[in-house]
Amino acid sequence: MGLQDSWWMFFDTFWALVIGFAISGAIQAFTSREKALASLGNHKPKTIVKASFLGAISSSCSYAASAISKSLVEKGADFTTAIVFMFASTNLVFELGLVMWTLLGWQFALAEFIGGFIMIALLTLILPKLKIPRRIRLLAMAEDSKPEIKSTWHDAAGFTIGDLTMVRTELVVGFLVAGLADTLIPISWWHHLFLSGHGVFSTLENVILGPFIAFISFVCSVGNVPLGAALWNSGISFGGTISFIFADLVALPLVLIYKKFYGTKLSLKLVAVFWFTMSLSGLLTEKIFALLGALPKHHALVAHASHIGNNFTSWMNLLALLLSIAIIGLYLTRNKGEDSPYAKDPICGMQVEKATAAATYEHEGVMYYFCAPGCMESFKKSVTV
């Protein structure tokens, strides 16, 4: 029963995932970010808006976002602005909104953007007050003069397939855990965990507990939306569900990455700030929707299609399947030669630009490119065993 629920949840969102990642891949291919990223050296309002936009048109993968954020800091970007970029690239992207709309309804999709901008505003106020160690910046991006890449639809397909490959584990785990949690864990257990009927105390407990569930579930990126749907169906409040979905950046694997990037002390500060920001954003978002009379009816999940036939979901999935075939065709016929400006990360499968790869490693005369130092370390271990 749990696996069946997971399947139909995936069936409901297949078209949204394909279209969302296709749009994201096209934007990444045809929008040049290098010159814009070079001007992120402060956290003035205009710069924060620019970082938010650039994050929103990037890959939704939390791991890639954390690596790019670290790279931005090393290359001269303001620390606060780099973190804002990371938050925007995981909370303001197309595929996340589409999946939330499909599984939870339009209120949750709208809350993604409202809450996301609240988080960015809070981070802009809080992060500059932290004592951030001054680090050596390896390269001033503004002085970089790499030739502009003329991308093709083959390259866009590469970004789409790379992003889907990158988050494949999170998506599978997210749907499986959501389906099993929705059917195997008794509703009474969730009711004991999440307070309800106690007014503001229930809301506060829910928004604080939401990120904790994200921390221990290990599910991040788009994969945490199905689990968020299961939590909503099981009793957590609107604000608590929003804070959980926002909390993909405090999943335990990412916390360990922060420790490696920034050290234990700063990482603990960042996790505390992230947690506070996610919880407060969920709380404020719920209050805004309550004032507008737009709160969704509790537990009123968007109905699953539950069958393949003459319905909206089935027809959209058919279109998405045809689009997938076209994307795969473009991907398989892309330029894979040494003259291509892009390369495939051999560990996670993500497409990276050779000139701006987060890490490189030469092995047996072949240069490999990686989206993050963690992928490079995993590759080095695999070839030296």
BELUR-V31703 format. One record per run of one state. SS is the DSSP state (@ for helix, = for strand, . for the rest). FROM is the first residue (numbers start at 1). TO is the last residue. Records with the same first field share a line. If there is no record, write none. Layout:
SS->FROM-TO + FROM-TO
This chain:
.->1-1 + 31-33 + 38-44 + 57-61 + 75-78 + 92-93 + 105-105 + 130-140 + 144-152 + 167-167 + 185-186 + 194-199 + 218-220 + 235-237 + 251-251 + 263-263 + 292-311 + 333-341 + 345-350 + 357-358 + 364-365 + 371-372 + 385-385
@->2-30 + 34-37 + 45-56 + 62-74 + 79-91 + 94-104 + 106-129 + 141-143 + 153-166 + 168-184 + 187-193 + 200-217 + 221-234 + 238-250 + 252-262 + 264-291 + 312-332 + 354-356 + 373-384
=->342-344 + 351-353 + 359-363 + 366-370
